[in-house]
Amino acid sequence: MARFEILSENGEVENTIVASLSFVEANYTNFREVEEPTKWPVKTKEEEEREWRDSELTRTDSLMLLSDYPYKEQLTAYRQALRDWPATEDFPDTRPTLGI
């Protein structure tokens, strides 16, 4: 299936349809295929996981500023694991977890 513009005899667009090439060739004499615009960039699994990792680092930034945060050691280890994660064999399949 593709998008086609059906053209008049003078080359003006009369209609736009979605159909197979064989259907259009069998039913129309003047047409052109129209390329579908990409609506958004397609992200790879690695890009999605890096975005998640960055959001986790941002989310935990403020907790690191609290001198009396009760799980500071675990949070520090978690944040380091997030930073190291892209260089590990587990990336992007297994996310680091906060061990609290």
Biopython code that builds the backbone (N, CA, C, O; Angstrom):
import numpy as np
from Bio.PDB.StructureBuilder import StructureBuilder

atoms = [
    (1, "MET", "N", (0.845, -1.183, 0.000)),
    (1, "MET", "CA", (0.000, 0.000, 0.000)),
    (1, "MET", "C", (0.887, 1.242, 0.000)),
    (1, "MET", "O", (1.926, 1.303, 0.657)),
    (2, "ALA", "N", (0.439, 2.201, -0.748)),
    (2, "ALA", "CA", (1.157, 3.468, -0.848)),
    (2, "ALA", "C", (0.140, 4.580, -1.103)),
    (2, "ALA", "O", (-1.032, 4.322, -1.374)),
    (3, "ARG", "N", (0.608, 5.796, -1.012)),
    (3, "ARG", "CA", (-0.252, 6.955, -1.268)),
    (3, "ARG", "C", (0.029, 7.455, -2.680)),
    (3, "ARG", "O", (1.180, 7.614, -3.085)),
    (4, "PHE", "N", (-1.056, 7.698, -3.419)),
    (4, "PHE", "CA", (-0.940, 8.164, -4.804)),
    (4, "PHE", "C", (-1.800, 9.406, -4.996)),
    (4, "PHE", "O", (-2.884, 9.528, -4.424)),
    (5, "GLU", "N", (-1.299, 10.314, -5.803)),
    (5, "GLU", "CA", (-2.104, 11.452, -6.255)),
    (5, "GLU", "C", (-2.629, 11.095, -7.638)),
    (5, "GLU", "O", (-1.869, 10.722, -8.531)),
    (6, "ILE", "N", (-3.928, 11.216, -7.795)),
    (6, "ILE", "CA", (-4.566, 10.976, -9.086)),
    (6, "ILE", "C", (-4.620, 12.321, -9.800)),
    (6, "ILE", "O", (-5.145, 13.296, -9.261)),
    (7, "LEU", "N", (-4.082, 12.369, -11.001)),
    (7, "LEU", "CA", (-3.923, 13.636, -11.708)),
    (7, "LEU", "C", (-4.917, 13.762, -12.860)),
    (7, "LEU", "O", (-5.305, 12.776, -13.487)),
    (8, "SER", "N", (-5.313, 14.998, -13.117)),
    (8, "SER", "CA", (-6.176, 15.271, -14.274)),
    (8, "SER", "C", (-5.313, 15.239, -15.537)),
    (8, "SER", "O", (-4.097, 15.058, -15.465)),
    (9, "GLU", "N", (-5.951, 15.415, -16.683)),
    (9, "GLU", "CA", (-5.216, 15.400, -17.949)),
    (9, "GLU", "C", (-4.183, 16.509, -18.031)),
    (9, "GLU", "O", (-3.159, 16.360, -18.698)),
    (10, "ASN", "N", (-4.453, 17.642, -17.344)),
    (10, "ASN", "CA", (-3.489, 18.746, -17.375)),
    (10, "ASN", "C", (-2.493, 18.691, -16.199)),
    (10, "ASN", "O", (-1.742, 19.641, -15.978)),
    (11, "GLY", "N", (-2.491, 17.578, -15.451)),
    (11, "GLY", "CA", (-1.486, 17.373, -14.408)),
    (11, "GLY", "C", (-1.836, 17.899, -13.029)),
    (11, "GLY", "O", (-1.002, 17.870, -12.124)),
    (12, "GLU", "N", (-3.079, 18.387, -12.856)),
    (12, "GLU", "CA", (-3.491, 18.871, -11.539)),
    (12, "GLU", "C", (-4.001, 17.707, -10.690)),
    (12, "GLU", "O", (-4.573, 16.747, -11.206)),
    (13, "VAL", "N", (-3.782, 17.812, -9.376)),
    (13, "VAL", "CA", (-4.204, 16.752, -8.468)),
    (13, "VAL", "C", (-5.717, 16.784, -8.317)),
    (13, "VAL", "O", (-6.287, 17.797, -7.911)),
    (14, "GLU", "N", (-6.361, 15.678, -8.644)),
    (14, "GLU", "CA", (-7.813, 15.549, -8.497)),
    (14, "GLU", "C", (-8.187, 14.840, -7.196)),
    (14, "GLU", "O", (-9.217, 15.132, -6.589)),
    (15, "ASN", "N", (-7.338, 13.912, -6.783)),
    (15, "ASN", "CA", (-7.650, 13.105, -5.601)),
    (15, "ASN", "C", (-6.360, 12.489, -5.069)),
    (15, "ASN", "O", (-5.361, 12.385, -5.782)),
    (16, "THR", "N", (-6.402, 12.090, -3.821)),
    (16, "THR", "CA", (-5.297, 11.352, -3.212)),
    (16, "THR", "C", (-5.880, 10.082, -2.628)),
    (16, "THR", "O", (-6.875, 10.120, -1.904)),
    (17, "ILE", "N", (-5.248, 8.938, -2.949)),
    (17, "ILE", "CA", (-5.753, 7.663, -2.442)),
    (17, "ILE", "C", (-4.603, 6.827, -1.873)),
    (17, "ILE", "O", (-3.432, 7.055, -2.176)),
    (18, "VAL", "N", (-4.974, 5.862, -1.046)),
    (18, "VAL", "CA", (-4.030, 4.866, -0.554)),
    (18, "VAL", "C", (-4.449, 3.549, -1.172)),
    (18, "VAL", "O", (-5.572, 3.087, -0.967)),
    (19, "ALA", "N", (-3.546, 2.946, -1.928)),
    (19, "ALA", "CA", (-3.876, 1.717, -2.650)),
    (19, "ALA", "C", (-2.587, 1.013, -3.054)),
    (19, "ALA", "O", (-1.488, 1.533, -2.860)),
    (20, "SER", "N", (-2.744, -0.173, -3.617)),
    (20, "SER", "CA", (-1.586, -0.888, -4.153)),
    (20, "SER", "C", (-1.257, -0.331, -5.527)),
    (20, "SER", "O", (-2.121, 0.222, -6.207)),
    (21, "LEU", "N", (-0.017, -0.477, -5.924)),
    (21, "LEU", "CA", (0.399, 0.006, -7.237)),
    (21, "LEU", "C", (-0.386, -0.693, -8.343)),
    (21, "LEU", "O", (-0.767, -0.064, -9.330)),
    (22, "SER", "N", (-0.626, -1.979, -8.180)),
    (22, "SER", "CA", (-1.360, -2.717, -9.223)),
    (22, "SER", "C", (-2.782, -2.166, -9.396)),
    (22, "SER", "O", (-3.278, -2.079, -10.519)),
    (23, "PHE", "N", (-3.436, -1.797, -8.291)),
    (23, "PHE", "CA", (-4.781, -1.220, -8.377)),
    (23, "PHE", "C", (-4.748, 0.115, -9.118)),
    (23, "PHE", "O", (-5.573, 0.371, -9.995)),
    (24, "VAL", "N", (-3.795, 0.950, -8.759)),
    (24, "VAL", "CA", (-3.708, 2.278, -9.386)),
    (24, "VAL", "C", (-3.402, 2.139, -10.870)),
    (24, "VAL", "O", (-4.009, 2.824, -11.693)),
    (25, "GLU", "N", (-2.470, 1.262, -11.221)),
    (25, "GLU", "CA", (-2.134, 1.067, -12.638)),
    (25, "GLU", "C", (-3.326, 0.534, -13.437)),
    (25, "GLU", "O", (-3.502, 0.879, -14.605)),
    (26, "ALA", "N", (-4.140, -0.310, -12.798)),
    (26, "ALA", "CA", (-5.289, -0.885, -13.496)),
    (26, "ALA", "C", (-6.435, 0.103, -13.661)),
    (26, "ALA", "O", (-7.260, -0.056, -14.561)),
    (27, "ASN", "N", (-6.500, 1.127, -12.804)),
    (27, "ASN", "CA", (-7.670, 2.005, -12.802)),
    (27, "ASN", "C", (-7.412, 3.461, -13.186)),
    (27, "ASN", "O", (-8.360, 4.211, -13.417)),
    (28, "TYR", "N", (-6.166, 3.865, -13.256)),
    (28, "TYR", "CA", (-5.852, 5.269, -13.560)),
    (28, "TYR", "C", (-4.720, 5.336, -14.575)),
    (28, "TYR", "O", (-3.840, 4.476, -14.603)),
    (29, "THR", "N", (-4.758, 6.357, -15.395)),
    (29, "THR", "CA", (-3.695, 6.529, -16.388)),
    (29, "THR", "C", (-2.695, 7.600, -15.987)),
    (29, "THR", "O", (-1.538, 7.561, -16.406)),
    (30, "ASN", "N", (-3.133, 8.553, -15.180)),
    (30, "ASN", "CA", (-2.253, 9.659, -14.811)),
    (30, "ASN", "C", (-2.199, 9.750, -13.284)),
    (30, "ASN", "O", (-3.165, 10.164, -12.643)),
    (31, "PHE", "N", (-1.077, 9.366, -12.720)),
    (31, "PHE", "CA", (-0.924, 9.363, -11.252)),
    (31, "PHE", "C", (0.553, 9.468, -10.889)),
    (31, "PHE", "O", (1.434, 9.296, -11.732)),
    (32, "ARG", "N", (0.798, 9.752, -9.629)),
    (32, "ARG", "CA", (2.170, 9.719, -9.109)),
    (32, "ARG", "C", (2.128, 9.272, -7.658)),
    (32, "ARG", "O", (1.193, 9.586, -6.921)),
    (33, "GLU", "N", (3.150, 8.538, -7.262)),
    (33, "GLU", "CA", (3.251, 8.084, -5.871)),
    (33, "GLU", "C", (3.768, 9.231, -5.017)),
    (33, "GLU", "O", (4.678, 9.960, -5.411)),
    (34, "VAL", "N", (3.174, 9.375, -3.848)),
    (34, "VAL", "CA", (3.558, 10.445, -2.926)),
    (34, "VAL", "C", (4.256, 9.807, -1.732)),
    (34, "VAL", "O", (3.721, 8.890, -1.109)),
    (35, "GLU", "N", (5.428, 10.286, -1.424)),
    (35, "GLU", "CA", (6.163, 9.765, -0.281)),
    (35, "GLU", "C", (5.529, 10.265, 1.010)),
    (35, "GLU", "O", (5.224, 11.450, 1.150)),
    (36, "GLU", "N", (5.337, 9.351, 1.943)),
    (36, "GLU", "CA", (4.762, 9.707, 3.243)),
    (36, "GLU", "C", (5.797, 10.475, 4.062)),
    (36, "GLU", "O", (6.933, 10.020, 4.197)),
    (37, "PRO", "N", (5.428, 11.614, 4.602)),
    (37, "PRO", "CA", (6.374, 12.324, 5.469)),
    (37, "PRO", "C", (6.521, 11.591, 6.795)),
    (37, "PRO", "O", (5.563, 11.016, 7.311)),
    (38, "THR", "N", (7.712, 11.619, 7.328)),
    (38, "THR", "CA", (7.940, 11.032, 8.646)),
    (38, "THR", "C", (7.375, 11.984, 9.681)),
    (38, "THR", "O", (7.727, 13.163, 9.705)),
    (39, "LYS", "N", (6.505, 11.480, 10.532)),
    (39, "LYS", "CA", (5.848, 12.339, 11.509)),
    (39, "LYS", "C", (6.718, 12.597, 12.729)),
    (39, "LYS", "O", (6.582, 13.633, 13.380)),
    (40, "TRP", "N", (7.598, 11.677, 13.040)),
    (40, "TRP", "CA", (8.493, 11.845, 14.177)),
    (40, "TRP", "C", (9.698, 10.951, 13.943)),
    (40, "TRP", "O", (9.605, 9.942, 13.245)),
    (41, "PRO", "N", (10.813, 11.318, 14.521)),
    (41, "PRO", "CA", (11.979, 10.456, 14.330)),
    (41, "PRO", "C", (11.807, 9.144, 15.093)),
    (41, "PRO", "O", (11.313, 9.128, 16.220)),
    (42, "VAL", "N", (12.208, 8.082, 14.482)),
    (42, "VAL", "CA", (12.141, 6.776, 15.126)),
    (42, "VAL", "C", (13.405, 6.595, 15.948)),
    (42, "VAL", "O", (14.517, 6.727, 15.436)),
    (43, "LYS", "N", (13.223, 6.288, 17.240)),
    (43, "LYS", "CA", (14.364, 6.134, 18.137)),
    (43, "LYS", "C", (14.743, 4.676, 18.258)),
    (43, "LYS", "O", (13.897, 3.783, 18.212)),
    (44, "THR", "N", (16.027, 4.458, 18.412)),
    (44, "THR", "CA", (16.506, 3.106, 18.650)),
    (44, "THR", "C", (16.295, 2.770, 20.124)),
    (44, "THR", "O", (16.057, 3.655, 20.946)),
    (45, "LYS", "N", (16.384, 1.491, 20.445)),
    (45, "LYS", "CA", (16.278, 1.037, 21.840)),
    (45, "LYS", "C", (17.353, 1.716, 22.683)),
    (45, "LYS", "O", (17.091, 2.123, 23.815)),
    (46, "GLU", "N", (18.558, 1.838, 22.138)),
    (46, "GLU", "CA", (19.660, 2.474, 22.862)),
    (46, "GLU", "C", (19.345, 3.932, 23.171)),
    (46, "GLU", "O", (19.609, 4.402, 24.277)),
    (47, "GLU", "N", (18.778, 4.654, 22.197)),
    (47, "GLU", "CA", (18.430, 6.062, 22.422)),
    (47, "GLU", "C", (17.342, 6.192, 23.487)),
    (47, "GLU", "O", (17.413, 7.072, 24.344)),
    (48, "GLU", "N", (16.342, 5.321, 23.434)),
    (48, "GLU", "CA", (15.266, 5.361, 24.438)),
    (48, "GLU", "C", (15.811, 5.084, 25.837)),
    (48, "GLU", "O", (15.423, 5.742, 26.802)),
    (49, "GLU", "N", (16.707, 4.110, 25.940)),
    (49, "GLU", "CA", (17.261, 3.767, 27.250)),
    (49, "GLU", "C", (18.192, 4.850, 27.775)),
    (49, "GLU", "O", (18.231, 5.092, 28.982)),
    (50, "ARG", "N", (18.934, 5.500, 26.906)),
    (50, "ARG", "CA", (19.763, 6.638, 27.349)),
    (50, "ARG", "C", (18.880, 7.772, 27.866)),
    (50, "ARG", "O", (19.212, 8.416, 28.862)),
    (51, "GLU", "N", (17.752, 8.018, 27.187)),
    (51, "GLU", "CA", (16.823, 9.048, 27.665)),
    (51, "GLU", "C", (16.278, 8.684, 29.041)),
    (51, "GLU", "O", (16.175, 9.550, 29.910)),
    (52, "TRP", "N", (15.927, 7.418, 29.252)),
    (52, "TRP", "CA", (15.443, 6.979, 30.558)),
    (52, "TRP", "C", (16.531, 7.184, 31.613)),
    (52, "TRP", "O", (16.271, 7.703, 32.699)),
    (53, "ARG", "N", (17.746, 6.768, 31.275)),
    (53, "ARG", "CA", (18.870, 6.925, 32.210)),
    (53, "ARG", "C", (19.077, 8.402, 32.571)),
    (53, "ARG", "O", (19.246, 8.738, 33.743)),
    (54, "ASP", "N", (19.063, 9.265, 31.576)),
    (54, "ASP", "CA", (19.231, 10.699, 31.834)),
    (54, "ASP", "C", (18.115, 11.236, 32.715)),
    (54, "ASP", "O", (18.356, 12.076, 33.582)),
    (55, "SER", "N", (16.890, 10.756, 32.497)),
    (55, "SER", "CA", (15.763, 11.220, 33.318)),
    (55, "SER", "C", (15.914, 10.735, 34.767)),
    (55, "SER", "O", (15.556, 11.452, 35.702)),
    (56, "GLU", "N", (16.440, 9.530, 34.951)),
    (56, "GLU", "CA", (16.674, 9.019, 36.306)),
    (56, "GLU", "C", (17.749, 9.840, 37.013)),
    (56, "GLU", "O", (17.618, 10.138, 38.200)),
    (57, "LEU", "N", (18.789, 10.200, 36.311)),
    (57, "LEU", "CA", (19.833, 11.039, 36.919)),
    (57, "LEU", "C", (19.267, 12.401, 37.292)),
    (57, "LEU", "O", (19.561, 12.922, 38.368)),
    (58, "THR", "N", (18.465, 12.976, 36.420)),
    (58, "THR", "CA", (17.837, 14.271, 36.715)),
    (58, "THR", "C", (16.884, 14.155, 37.898)),
    (58, "THR", "O", (16.863, 15.009, 38.784)),
    (59, "ARG", "N", (16.093, 13.078, 37.898)),
    (59, "ARG", "CA", (15.114, 12.870, 38.973)),
    (59, "ARG", "C", (15.775, 12.733, 40.341)),
    (59, "ARG", "O", (15.201, 13.144, 41.350)),
    (60, "THR", "N", (16.962, 12.166, 40.384)),
    (60, "THR", "CA", (17.627, 11.932, 41.673)),
    (60, "THR", "C", (18.634, 13.020, 42.047)),
    (60, "THR", "O", (19.231, 12.963, 43.122)),
    (61, "ASP", "N", (18.826, 13.998, 41.182)),
    (61, "ASP", "CA", (19.759, 15.094, 41.481)),
    (61, "ASP", "C", (19.461, 15.770, 42.814)),
    (61, "ASP", "O", (20.359, 15.961, 43.633)),
    (62, "SER", "N", (18.212, 16.127, 43.026)),
    (62, "SER", "CA", (17.858, 16.886, 44.232)),
    (62, "SER", "C", (18.062, 16.065, 45.504)),
    (62, "SER", "O", (18.383, 16.622, 46.554)),
    (63, "LEU", "N", (17.881, 14.754, 45.419)),
    (63, "LEU", "CA", (18.090, 13.901, 46.601)),
    (63, "LEU", "C", (19.556, 13.893, 47.023)),
    (63, "LEU", "O", (19.865, 13.757, 48.206)),
    (64, "MET", "N", (20.439, 14.035, 46.069)),
    (64, "MET", "CA", (21.872, 14.046, 46.393)),
    (64, "MET", "C", (22.269, 15.299, 47.162)),
    (64, "MET", "O", (23.302, 15.317, 47.833)),
    (65, "LEU", "N", (21.469, 16.326, 47.070)),
    (65, "LEU", "CA", (21.769, 17.570, 47.779)),
    (65, "LEU", "C", (21.366, 17.520, 49.247)),
    (65, "LEU", "O", (21.778, 18.372, 50.034)),
    (66, "LEU", "N", (20.569, 16.534, 49.618)),
    (66, "LEU", "CA", (20.107, 16.407, 51.007)),
    (66, "LEU", "C", (21.160, 15.676, 51.830)),
    (66, "LEU", "O", (21.405, 14.488, 51.618)),
    (67, "SER", "N", (21.773, 16.373, 52.755)),
    (67, "SER", "CA", (22.842, 15.759, 53.544)),
    (67, "SER", "C", (22.324, 14.653, 54.454)),
    (67, "SER", "O", (23.077, 13.746, 54.808)),
    (68, "ASP", "N", (21.049, 14.712, 54.839)),
    (68, "ASP", "CA", (20.488, 13.707, 55.744)),
    (68, "ASP", "C", (19.596, 12.683, 55.038)),
    (68, "ASP", "O", (18.783, 12.025, 55.689)),
    (69, "TYR", "N", (19.736, 12.539, 53.721)),
    (69, "TYR", "CA", (18.935, 11.555, 52.990)),
    (69, "TYR", "C", (19.337, 10.163, 53.486)),
    (69, "TYR", "O", (20.519, 9.820, 53.447)),
    (70, "PRO", "N", (18.383, 9.362, 53.948)),
    (70, "PRO", "CA", (18.724, 8.093, 54.612)),
    (70, "PRO", "C", (19.333, 7.025, 53.690)),
    (70, "PRO", "O", (19.982, 6.102, 54.181)),
    (71, "TYR", "N", (19.143, 7.124, 52.403)),
    (71, "TYR", "CA", (19.653, 6.099, 51.481)),
    (71, "TYR", "C", (20.714, 6.669, 50.543)),
    (71, "TYR", "O", (20.802, 6.282, 49.377)),
    (72, "LYS", "N", (21.512, 7.587, 51.062)),
    (72, "LYS", "CA", (22.488, 8.285, 50.213)),
    (72, "LYS", "C", (23.511, 7.325, 49.607)),
    (72, "LYS", "O", (23.886, 7.482, 48.445)),
    (73, "GLU", "N", (23.962, 6.344, 50.367)),
    (73, "GLU", "CA", (24.934, 5.379, 49.855)),
    (73, "GLU", "C", (24.366, 4.586, 48.682)),
    (73, "GLU", "O", (25.014, 4.428, 47.647)),
    (74, "GLN", "N", (23.139, 4.088, 48.864)),
    (74, "GLN", "CA", (22.497, 3.324, 47.799)),
    (74, "GLN", "C", (22.225, 4.198, 46.570)),
    (74, "GLN", "O", (22.382, 3.754, 45.433)),
    (75, "LEU", "N", (21.823, 5.427, 46.814)),
    (75, "LEU", "CA", (21.543, 6.351, 45.719)),
    (75, "LEU", "C", (22.821, 6.689, 44.952)),
    (75, "LEU", "O", (22.804, 6.783, 43.725)),
    (76, "THR", "N", (23.912, 6.870, 45.664)),
    (76, "THR", "CA", (25.198, 7.153, 45.022)),
    (76, "THR", "C", (25.607, 5.969, 44.139)),
    (76, "THR", "O", (26.067, 6.165, 43.014)),
    (77, "ALA", "N", (25.444, 4.755, 44.640)),
    (77, "ALA", "CA", (25.785, 3.553, 43.868)),
    (77, "ALA", "C", (24.874, 3.422, 42.639)),
    (77, "ALA", "O", (25.330, 3.054, 41.557)),
    (78, "TYR", "N", (23.598, 3.723, 42.818)),
    (78, "TYR", "CA", (22.637, 3.657, 41.715)),
    (78, "TYR", "C", (23.005, 4.651, 40.617)),
    (78, "TYR", "O", (23.007, 4.308, 39.435)),
    (79, "ARG", "N", (23.309, 5.859, 41.007)),
    (79, "ARG", "CA", (23.657, 6.886, 40.033)),
    (79, "ARG", "C", (24.942, 6.525, 39.285)),
    (79, "ARG", "O", (25.067, 6.794, 38.090)),
    (80, "GLN", "N", (25.897, 5.915, 39.995)),
    (80, "GLN", "CA", (27.120, 5.478, 39.324)),
    (80, "GLN", "C", (26.814, 4.352, 38.343)),
    (80, "GLN", "O", (27.368, 4.311, 37.245)),
    (81, "ALA", "N", (25.932, 3.440, 38.741)),
    (81, "ALA", "CA", (25.528, 2.351, 37.847)),
    (81, "ALA", "C", (24.833, 2.904, 36.604)),
    (81, "ALA", "O", (25.026, 2.383, 35.505)),
    (82, "LEU", "N", (24.030, 3.951, 36.767)),
    (82, "LEU", "CA", (23.374, 4.585, 35.620)),
    (82, "LEU", "C", (24.407, 5.173, 34.663)),
    (82, "LEU", "O", (24.274, 5.054, 33.444)),
    (83, "ARG", "N", (25.431, 5.806, 35.222)),
    (83, "ARG", "CA", (26.462, 6.411, 34.376)),
    (83, "ARG", "C", (27.281, 5.346, 33.636)),
    (83, "ARG", "O", (27.660, 5.535, 32.480)),
    (84, "ASP", "N", (27.546, 4.230, 34.315)),
    (84, "ASP", "CA", (28.366, 3.161, 33.732)),
    (84, "ASP", "C", (27.589, 2.264, 32.774)),
    (84, "ASP", "O", (28.183, 1.603, 31.923)),
    (85, "TRP", "N", (26.282, 2.239, 32.908)),
    (85, "TRP", "CA", (25.430, 1.296, 32.200)),
    (85, "TRP", "C", (25.656, 1.209, 30.693)),
    (85, "TRP", "O", (25.740, 0.096, 30.174)),
    (86, "PRO", "N", (25.761, 2.331, 29.953)),
    (86, "PRO", "CA", (25.932, 2.218, 28.499)),
    (86, "PRO", "C", (27.194, 1.454, 28.078)),
    (86, "PRO", "O", (27.256, 0.951, 26.956)),
    (87, "ALA", "N", (28.187, 1.359, 28.945)),
    (87, "ALA", "CA", (29.422, 0.665, 28.600)),
    (87, "ALA", "C", (29.407, -0.813, 29.010)),
    (87, "ALA", "O", (30.391, -1.523, 28.803)),
    (88, "THR", "N", (28.306, -1.270, 29.585)),
    (88, "THR", "CA", (28.236, -2.654, 30.052)),
    (88, "THR", "C", (27.601, -3.561, 29.011)),
    (88, "THR", "O", (26.987, -3.092, 28.052)),
    (89, "GLU", "N", (27.755, -4.864, 29.210)),
    (89, "GLU", "CA", (27.132, -5.851, 28.314)),
    (89, "GLU", "C", (25.610, -5.857, 28.467)),
    (89, "GLU", "O", (24.900, -6.281, 27.556)),
    (90, "ASP", "N", (25.106, -5.392, 29.611)),
    (90, "ASP", "CA", (23.664, -5.383, 29.886)),
    (90, "ASP", "C", (22.914, -4.296, 29.125)),
    (90, "ASP", "O", (21.690, -4.355, 29.005)),
    (91, "PHE", "N", (23.638, -3.308, 28.611)),
    (91, "PHE", "CA", (22.991, -2.190, 27.919)),
    (91, "PHE", "C", (22.531, -2.635, 26.545)),
    (91, "PHE", "O", (23.313, -3.280, 25.847)),
    (92, "PRO", "N", (21.348, -2.344, 26.121)),
    (92, "PRO", "CA", (20.274, -1.585, 26.753)),
    (92, "PRO", "C", (19.204, -2.472, 27.386)),
    (92, "PRO", "O", (18.131, -1.986, 27.742)),
    (93, "ASP", "N", (19.485, -3.762, 27.529)),
    (93, "ASP", "CA", (18.433, -4.722, 27.895)),
    (93, "ASP", "C", (18.062, -4.765, 29.371)),
    (93, "ASP", "O", (16.901, -5.011, 29.699)),
    (94, "THR", "N", (19.011, -4.535, 30.268)),
    (94, "THR", "CA", (18.726, -4.658, 31.704)),
    (94, "THR", "C", (19.076, -3.342, 32.397)),
    (94, "THR", "O", (20.244, -2.961, 32.482)),
    (95, "ARG", "N", (18.053, -2.660, 32.887)),
    (95, "ARG", "CA", (18.249, -1.372, 33.548)),
    (95, "ARG", "C", (18.820, -1.553, 34.953)),
    (95, "ARG", "O", (18.501, -2.525, 35.638)),
    (96, "PRO", "N", (19.665, -0.616, 35.375)),
    (96, "PRO", "CA", (20.100, -0.628, 36.771)),
    (96, "PRO", "C", (18.900, -0.386, 37.700)),
    (96, "PRO", "O", (17.937, 0.278, 37.317)),
    (97, "THR", "N", (18.965, -0.919, 38.897)),
    (97, "THR", "CA", (17.891, -0.713, 39.870)),
    (97, "THR", "C", (18.453, -0.095, 41.129)),
    (97, "THR", "O", (19.618, -0.292, 41.475)),
    (98, "LEU", "N", (17.612, 0.649, 41.804)),
    (98, "LEU", "CA", (17.969, 1.282, 43.076)),
    (98, "LEU", "C", (17.748, 0.277, 44.192)),
    (98, "LEU", "O", (16.612, -0.114, 44.460)),
    (99, "GLY", "N", (18.810, -0.138, 44.836)),
    (99, "GLY", "CA", (18.736, -1.152, 45.860)),
    (99, "GLY", "C", (18.385, -0.607, 47.232)),
    (99, "GLY", "O", (19.240, -0.506, 48.111)),
    (100, "ILE", "N", (17.129, -0.260, 47.404)),
    (100, "ILE", "CA", (16.670, 0.227, 48.733)),
    (100, "ILE", "C", (15.728, -0.793, 49.316)),
    (100, "ILE", "O", (15.219, -0.603, 50.420)),
]
sb = StructureBuilder()
sb.init_structure("model")
sb.init_model(0)
sb.init_chain("A")
sb.init_seg("    ")
for serial, (resi, resn, name, xyz) in enumerate(atoms, 1):
    if name == "N":
        sb.init_residue(resn, " ", resi, " ")
    sb.init_atom(name, np.array(xyz, "f"), 0.0, 1.0, " ", f" {name:<3s}", serial, name[0])
structure = sb.get_structure()
